[in-house]
Every structure is written in structure tokens, then in C-alpha cells.
Amino acid sequence: MRGLIGSHDLLFVTLDTLRYDVAAACLAEGRTPELARVLPGGVWQRRHTPATFTYAAHHAFFAGFLPTPLTPGPHERLFAARFAGSETSGPDTYVFDAADLPTALADAGYHTVCLGGVGFFNPGAPLGRVLPGMFAEALWEPAFGVTAPACLDAQTDRLAAVVAGLDPARPLFTFVNVAALHQPNRHYLPGAAADTLDTHAAALAYVDSVLPRLFAVAAGRGRPCQVIICSDHGTLYGEDGHTGHRVAHEAVWTVPYADFVLETA
């Protein structure tokens, strides 16, 4: 990552609440053809998230603590906020002196854009301004939120407008929090009366159908684009009596992760 800063655009996509087992099953069943095309080796990495809910996980992400590989470490991180005693920063790590990645990239000349999704990115309450407040440009509207079936379409439309107005010589860091997987997701499966693993999978199939356009926008600025795409946590649909997340359960801790470069379109 250290060698890419400045020459590459960056796109960081969190598929909020996506479970690893559902992501892997959809890939194996051919329900996510765009992800099958772009994921290195055609597979998701199985990793552990640093937190069990959106707010805490994203604070960790923006300090450089992305989901951790399951194999014994230490594992060199892609980027890291500098602090004494860090054991996972290495020669390829982009180490920064700011408190968070968006601020560091802005200092490095990037335009930083947040396209929020779930409630922690809704500026209607002060708490919803904390994470977006790290970015130079923070965008949220109800069409991006958890009750909007076409949420990623709306976010991609807005990103295209941002890109159209941006100096192509200036690198861009885009963060997209995708709300489709989060409850409620029953609207992605016609006739479903409740949120289930099946509606969760249907939501992922919707997201995959929009990703080609999102990636085309990200890779259409005349420079390669480094992509990081992962979940921030999983969620539960009745397993061991639990519904939702913010609990220490394997289906919550275990998330899909990938990173790759999109060459210029």
C-alpha cells in the first residue's frame, strides 16, 4: 500500500452486516458473478472483524485495523496510524501520522468522500456525524439507507456526480458503506414476511448487480484504483437464540474480505 499512495485512487467498500457464510455460499452458487470476476482467485478471504457492530468496527478500520486473517500472525497491515509499539506495521504498510486514514489521505492530496449507509452515517443525530466527520465530503440521504431497496444504486449515482466535478489530476479516496445487507432486508425477496438468511443472500445478489457500475465509476478517472471490500461484522437470524449483532458469536466475528486493483477503464 505504501507504494500506491498518490498514484492510485482508493475505494473502500463495507458491505455492512454481511456474513461470511452467506457471501461464500452465494459465490459458490453463482449468485454473485461480479464478485466472482474481481475477487483474487475467485474467493473471499475468511477473516475476523475487530468489532461486532458498525460504529466500533469502522473506528478500527479508519485507524488501519482491517479484518484480521485467521492464520497465526503477526500480519502486516495495509495502512496504520503511527503509534509506539505497533507490531503489525511493515515495509509495505502506509503508516500515517494523523489520527485516521481519511485525514491522512487528505493531507497527502486526496479528495476524501464518504457515502454513508446505515444509521451511524446519518447526520440527523450528532453520533451520525462522527465517522463522516473524518472526510472532506460526507454524503447521506434516505435513499442510501437501510429501508431503501435501491440504496447502492443511489450511492453510485451520487459518486458519479462527485467524480464528474472533480479535477482528474487529484487522487480520490471513496468510502462506501452499503446498507442493503442490514436489517430490514426482506424486501429483496418477493413475498418474504421476515428477514432471514435467504433475504440476506438476496440482498447480496442485489449488491452484486450494481457493483459493475460502481467499479466502472471508480476506475474511470484515468488512474488505477485500489479496492478494499469487506464486511464490518456479521449478524444473527435466531442462532443460539440471538437476533442481530453486537454479540461475540462466530457468525458475527467472521467476515468476508478482499483487496485488489481495478485498472483504468
Secondary structure in CASP SS format (residue, H / E / C, confidence):
PFRMAT SS
TARGET T0000
AUTHOR 0000-0000-0000
METHOD secondary structure of the structure
MODEL  1
M C 1.00
R C 1.00
G C 1.00
L C 1.00
I E 1.00
G C 1.00
S C 1.00
H E 1.00
D E 1.00
L E 1.00
L E 1.00
F E 1.00
V E 1.00
T E 1.00
L E 1.00
D C 1.00
T C 1.00
L C 1.00
R C 1.00
Y H 1.00
D H 1.00
V H 1.00
A H 1.00
A H 1.00
A H 1.00
C H 1.00
L H 1.00
A H 1.00
E C 1.00
G C 1.00
R C 1.00
T C 1.00
P H 1.00
E H 1.00
L H 1.00
A H 1.00
R H 1.00
V H 1.00
L C 1.00
P H 1.00
G H 1.00
G H 1.00
V C 1.00
W C 1.00
Q E 1.00
R E 1.00
R E 1.00
H E 1.00
T C 1.00
P C 1.00
A C 1.00
T C 1.00
F C 1.00
T H 1.00
Y H 1.00
A H 1.00
A H 1.00
H H 1.00
H H 1.00
A H 1.00
F H 1.00
F H 1.00
A C 1.00
G C 1.00
F C 1.00
L C 1.00
P C 1.00
T E 1.00
P E 1.00
L C 1.00
T C 1.00
P C 1.00
G C 1.00
P C 1.00
H C 1.00
E C 1.00
R C 1.00
L C 1.00
F E 1.00
A E 1.00
A E 1.00
R C 1.00
F C 1.00
A C 1.00
G C 1.00
S C 1.00
E C 1.00
T C 1.00
S C 1.00
G C 1.00
P C 1.00
D C 1.00
T C 1.00
Y E 1.00
V E 1.00
F E 1.00
D C 1.00
A C 1.00
A C 1.00
D C 1.00
L H 1.00
P H 1.00
T H 1.00
A H 1.00
L H 1.00
A H 1.00
D H 1.00
A C 1.00
G C 1.00
Y C 1.00
H E 1.00
T E 1.00
V E 1.00
C E 1.00
L E 1.00
G C 1.00
G C 1.00
V C 1.00
G H 1.00
F H 1.00
F H 1.00
N C 1.00
P C 1.00
G C 1.00
A C 1.00
P H 1.00
L H 1.00
G H 1.00
R H 1.00
V C 1.00
L C 1.00
P H 1.00
G H 1.00
M H 1.00
F C 1.00
A C 1.00
E E 1.00
A E 1.00
L E 1.00
W C 1.00
E C 1.00
P H 1.00
A H 1.00
F H 1.00
G C 1.00
V C 1.00
T C 1.00
A C 1.00
P C 1.00
A C 1.00
C H 1.00
L H 1.00
D H 1.00
A H 1.00
Q H 1.00
T H 1.00
D H 1.00
R H 1.00
L H 1.00
A H 1.00
A H 1.00
V H 1.00
V H 1.00
A H 1.00
G C 1.00
L C 1.00
D C 1.00
P C 1.00
A C 1.00
R C 1.00
P C 1.00
L E 1.00
F E 1.00
T E 1.00
F E 1.00
V E 1.00
N E 1.00
V E 1.00
A C 1.00
A C 1.00
L C 1.00
H C 1.00
Q C 1.00
P C 1.00
N C 1.00
R H 1.00
H H 1.00
Y H 1.00
L C 1.00
P C 1.00
G C 1.00
A C 1.00
A C 1.00
A C 1.00
D C 1.00
T C 1.00
L H 1.00
D H 1.00
T H 1.00
H H 1.00
A H 1.00
A H 1.00
A H 1.00
L H 1.00
A H 1.00
Y H 1.00
V H 1.00
D H 1.00
S H 1.00
V H 1.00
L H 1.00
P H 1.00
R H 1.00
L H 1.00
F H 1.00
A H 1.00
V H 1.00
A H 1.00
A C 1.00
G C 1.00
R C 1.00
G C 1.00
R C 1.00
P C 1.00
C E 1.00
Q E 1.00
V E 1.00
I E 1.00
I E 1.00
C E 1.00
S C 1.00
D C 1.00
H C 1.00
G C 1.00
T C 1.00
L E 1.00
Y E 1.00
G C 1.00
E H 1.00
D H 1.00
G H 1.00
H C 1.00
T E 1.00
G E 1.00
H C 1.00
R C 1.00
V C 1.00
A C 1.00
H C 1.00
E H 1.00
A H 1.00
V H 1.00
W H 1.00
T E 1.00
V E 1.00
P E 1.00
Y E 1.00
A E 1.00
D E 1.00
F E 1.00
V E 1.00
L E 1.00
E C 1.00
T C 1.00
A C 1.00
END
